[in-house]
Protein backbone atom coordinates (compact mmCIF):
# COMPACT_ATOMS: atom_id res chain seq x y z
CA UNK A 1 0.00 0.00 0.00
CA UNK A 2 2.80 2.40 0.96
CA UNK A 3 4.68 1.46 -2.21
CA UNK A 4 1.64 2.23 -4.32
CA UNK A 5 1.30 5.62 -2.63
CA UNK A 6 4.94 6.45 -3.32
CA UNK A 7 4.48 5.46 -6.97
CA UNK A 8 1.47 7.79 -7.30
CA UNK A 9 3.40 10.63 -5.67
CA UNK A 10 6.31 10.13 -8.07
CA UNK A 11 3.87 10.21 -11.00
CA UNK A 12 2.47 13.52 -9.75
CA UNK A 13 5.97 14.93 -9.37
CA UNK A 14 6.86 13.91 -12.91
CA UNK A 15 3.78 15.69 -14.21
CA UNK A 16 4.54 18.88 -12.30
CA UNK A 17 8.18 18.88 -13.39
CA UNK A 18 7.11 18.46 -17.01
CA UNK A 19 4.53 21.24 -16.57
CA UNK A 20 7.22 23.71 -15.48
CA UNK A 21 9.83 22.48 -17.96
CA UNK A 22 7.45 22.93 -20.89
CA UNK A 23 6.23 26.31 -19.65
CA UNK A 24 9.57 27.89 -18.79
CA UNK A 25 11.52 26.12 -21.53
CA UNK A 26 9.11 27.24 -24.25
CA UNK A 27 9.22 30.76 -22.84
CA UNK A 28 13.02 30.75 -22.99
CA UNK A 29 13.08 29.60 -26.62
CA UNK A 30 10.44 32.12 -27.69
CA UNK A 31 12.38 35.02 -26.20
CA UNK A 32 15.75 33.87 -27.60
CA UNK A 33 17.10 35.23 -30.86
CA UNK A 34 16.93 33.17 -34.04
CA UNK A 35 14.28 31.55 -36.16
CA UNK A 36 15.11 28.02 -34.99
CA UNK A 37 14.64 29.01 -31.34
CA UNK A 38 11.34 30.64 -32.20
CA UNK A 39 10.13 27.49 -33.94
CA UNK A 40 11.14 25.30 -31.01
CA UNK A 41 9.39 27.73 -28.67
CA UNK A 42 6.20 27.68 -30.71
CA UNK A 43 6.15 23.87 -30.81
CA UNK A 44 6.89 23.73 -27.10
CA UNK A 45 4.06 26.18 -26.40
CA UNK A 46 1.60 23.97 -28.29
CA UNK A 47 2.86 20.93 -26.37
CA UNK A 48 2.52 22.78 -23.07
CA UNK A 49 -1.05 23.85 -23.77
CA UNK A 50 -2.01 20.29 -24.70
CA UNK A 51 -0.28 18.88 -21.62
CA UNK A 52 -1.73 21.50 -19.27
CA UNK A 53 -5.23 20.95 -20.65
CA UNK A 54 -4.99 17.19 -20.29
CA UNK A 55 -3.77 17.48 -16.70
CA UNK A 56 -6.39 19.78 -15.24
CA UNK A 57 -7.01 18.54 -11.70
CA UNK A 58 -3.98 16.22 -11.77
CA UNK A 59 -1.14 18.59 -10.81
CA UNK A 60 -0.67 18.41 -7.05
CA UNK A 61 3.04 18.25 -6.30
CA UNK A 62 5.56 21.12 -6.16
CA UNK A 63 2.87 23.26 -4.55
CA UNK A 64 0.58 23.14 -7.58
CA UNK A 65 -2.25 21.81 -5.41
CA UNK A 66 -2.33 25.32 -3.92
CA UNK A 67 -2.34 26.83 -7.41
CA UNK A 68 -5.66 25.13 -8.15
CA UNK A 69 -5.02 24.08 -11.76
CA UNK A 70 -8.39 22.34 -11.99
CA UNK A 71 -11.20 21.95 -14.56
CA UNK A 72 -14.41 23.93 -14.37
CA UNK A 73 -17.87 23.76 -15.93
CA UNK A 74 -18.72 24.71 -19.51
CA UNK A 75 -20.49 27.77 -18.11
CA UNK A 76 -17.36 28.63 -16.15
CA UNK A 77 -15.21 28.58 -19.29
CA UNK A 78 -17.79 30.68 -21.13
CA UNK A 79 -17.93 33.28 -18.34
CA UNK A 80 -14.13 33.45 -18.26
CA UNK A 81 -13.72 33.91 -22.02
CA UNK A 82 -16.59 36.39 -22.45
CA UNK A 83 -15.64 38.52 -19.43
CA UNK A 84 -12.04 38.66 -20.64
CA UNK A 85 -13.16 39.83 -24.07
CA UNK A 86 -15.49 42.47 -22.59
CA UNK A 87 -12.77 43.71 -20.24
CA UNK A 88 -10.33 44.00 -23.14
CA UNK A 89 -12.81 46.00 -25.23
CA UNK A 90 -13.59 48.35 -22.33
CA UNK A 91 -9.93 48.92 -21.44
CA UNK A 92 -9.02 49.54 -25.07
CA UNK A 93 -11.84 52.06 -25.42
CA UNK A 94 -10.85 53.85 -22.20
CA UNK A 95 -7.19 53.93 -23.20
CA UNK A 96 -7.92 55.23 -26.69
CA UNK A 97 -10.31 57.90 -25.38
CA UNK A 98 -7.70 59.11 -22.88
CA UNK A 99 -4.98 59.39 -25.50
CA UNK A 100 -2.97 56.36 -24.43
CA UNK A 101 -0.84 54.62 -27.03
CA UNK A 102 -2.76 51.37 -27.53
CA UNK A 103 -0.66 49.98 -30.37
CA UNK A 104 0.80 46.61 -29.41
CA UNK A 105 3.84 44.64 -30.49
CA UNK A 106 3.97 43.20 -33.98
CA UNK A 107 6.49 40.51 -32.99
CA UNK A 108 4.61 37.21 -33.34
CA UNK A 109 6.71 35.59 -30.62
CA UNK A 110 5.61 38.22 -28.10
CA UNK A 111 2.02 37.80 -29.26
CA UNK A 112 2.25 34.04 -28.64
CA UNK A 113 3.66 34.67 -25.16
CA UNK A 114 0.93 37.13 -24.23
CA UNK A 115 -1.86 34.88 -25.47
CA UNK A 116 -0.64 31.59 -24.01
CA UNK A 117 2.29 31.18 -21.62
CA UNK A 118 2.09 34.63 -20.04
CA UNK A 119 -1.52 34.34 -18.80
CA UNK A 120 -0.90 30.83 -17.45
CA UNK A 121 2.27 31.78 -15.58
CA UNK A 122 0.84 34.99 -14.14
CA UNK A 123 -2.39 33.36 -13.01
CA UNK A 124 -0.65 30.37 -11.45
CA UNK A 125 1.58 32.79 -9.51
CA UNK A 126 -0.91 35.54 -8.57
CA UNK A 127 -4.27 33.73 -8.48
CA UNK A 128 -2.66 30.45 -7.47
CA UNK A 129 0.28 30.55 -5.08
CA UNK A 130 -0.35 34.12 -3.88
CA UNK A 131 -4.07 33.41 -3.40
CA UNK A 132 -3.28 30.42 -1.21
CA UNK A 133 -0.70 32.38 0.81
CA UNK A 134 -3.09 35.30 1.37
CA UNK A 135 -5.97 33.02 2.34
CA UNK A 136 -3.75 31.24 4.86
CA UNK A 137 -2.35 34.51 6.25
CA UNK A 138 -5.61 36.46 6.54
CA UNK A 139 -8.19 33.83 7.47
CA UNK A 140 -7.89 34.54 11.20
CA UNK A 141 -8.82 38.19 10.68
CA UNK A 142 -12.01 37.95 8.60
CA UNK A 143 -15.16 35.98 7.94
CA UNK A 144 -15.28 33.81 4.82
CA UNK A 145 -17.12 36.39 2.69
CA UNK A 146 -14.82 39.25 3.70
CA UNK A 147 -11.79 37.00 3.38
CA UNK A 148 -12.67 36.03 -0.17
CA UNK A 149 -12.85 39.64 -1.35
CA UNK A 150 -9.84 40.65 0.73
CA UNK A 151 -7.77 37.97 -0.99
CA UNK A 152 -9.10 38.91 -4.45
CA UNK A 153 -8.37 42.63 -4.03
CA UNK A 154 -5.00 42.19 -2.30
CA UNK A 155 -3.80 39.84 -5.04
CA UNK A 156 -4.98 42.34 -7.66
CA UNK A 157 -3.06 45.16 -5.97
CA UNK A 158 0.13 43.08 -5.80
CA UNK A 159 -0.42 42.13 -9.48
CA UNK A 160 -0.61 45.84 -10.37
CA UNK A 161 2.39 46.85 -8.27
CA UNK A 162 4.55 44.21 -9.96
CA UNK A 163 3.69 45.79 -13.32
CA UNK A 164 5.28 49.03 -12.12
CA UNK A 165 8.58 47.39 -13.03
CA UNK A 166 7.65 47.97 -16.67
CA UNK A 167 8.82 51.40 -17.93
CA UNK A 168 6.22 54.07 -18.63
CA UNK A 169 3.24 52.56 -16.80
CA UNK A 170 0.68 55.32 -16.22
CA UNK A 171 -1.79 55.67 -13.35
CA UNK A 172 -4.62 54.85 -15.75
CA UNK A 173 -2.86 51.68 -16.85
CA UNK A 174 -2.25 50.79 -13.22
CA UNK A 175 -5.96 51.22 -12.48
CA UNK A 176 -6.86 49.01 -15.45
CA UNK A 177 -4.39 46.33 -14.35
CA UNK A 178 -5.85 46.39 -10.84
CA UNK A 179 -9.38 46.10 -12.26
CA UNK A 180 -8.54 43.19 -14.54
CA UNK A 181 -6.62 41.53 -11.71
CA UNK A 182 -9.77 41.80 -9.60
CA UNK A 183 -11.75 40.21 -12.44
CA UNK A 184 -9.32 37.29 -12.69
CA UNK A 185 -9.46 36.89 -8.91
CA UNK A 186 -13.25 36.83 -8.93
CA UNK A 187 -13.18 34.13 -11.60
CA UNK A 188 -10.61 32.19 -9.56
CA UNK A 189 -12.74 32.48 -6.43
CA UNK A 190 -15.96 31.63 -8.26
CA UNK A 191 -14.58 28.56 -10.06
CA UNK A 192 -11.98 27.39 -7.54
CA UNK A 193 -9.47 27.13 -10.37
CA UNK A 194 -6.71 29.23 -11.90
CA UNK A 195 -7.31 27.71 -15.35
CA UNK A 196 -10.42 29.81 -16.19
CA UNK A 197 -8.63 32.87 -14.77
CA UNK A 198 -5.85 32.19 -17.29
CA UNK A 199 -8.52 31.82 -19.99
CA UNK A 200 -9.96 35.24 -19.09
CA UNK A 201 -6.48 36.77 -19.07
CA UNK A 202 -5.70 35.34 -22.51
CA UNK A 203 -9.09 36.49 -23.85
CA UNK A 204 -8.38 40.00 -22.52
CA UNK A 205 -5.01 40.13 -24.29
CA UNK A 206 -6.55 38.73 -27.46
CA UNK A 207 -9.20 41.46 -27.49
CA UNK A 208 -6.52 44.14 -27.06
CA UNK A 209 -4.67 42.76 -30.08
CA UNK A 210 -7.88 42.45 -32.10
CA UNK A 211 -8.96 46.01 -31.30
CA UNK A 212 -5.49 47.36 -32.09
CA UNK A 213 -5.53 45.48 -35.41
CA UNK A 214 -8.94 46.86 -36.36
CA UNK A 215 -7.80 50.39 -35.46
CA UNK A 216 -4.62 50.03 -37.54
CA UNK A 217 -6.63 48.80 -40.54
CA UNK A 218 -9.03 51.71 -40.17
CA UNK A 219 -6.25 54.30 -40.20
CA UNK A 220 -4.52 52.54 -43.10
CA UNK A 221 -7.68 52.55 -45.19
CA UNK A 222 -8.37 56.22 -44.47
Order of alpha helices (4+ residues) and beta strands (2+ residues): alpha-alpha-alpha-alpha-alpha-alpha-alpha-alpha-alpha-alpha
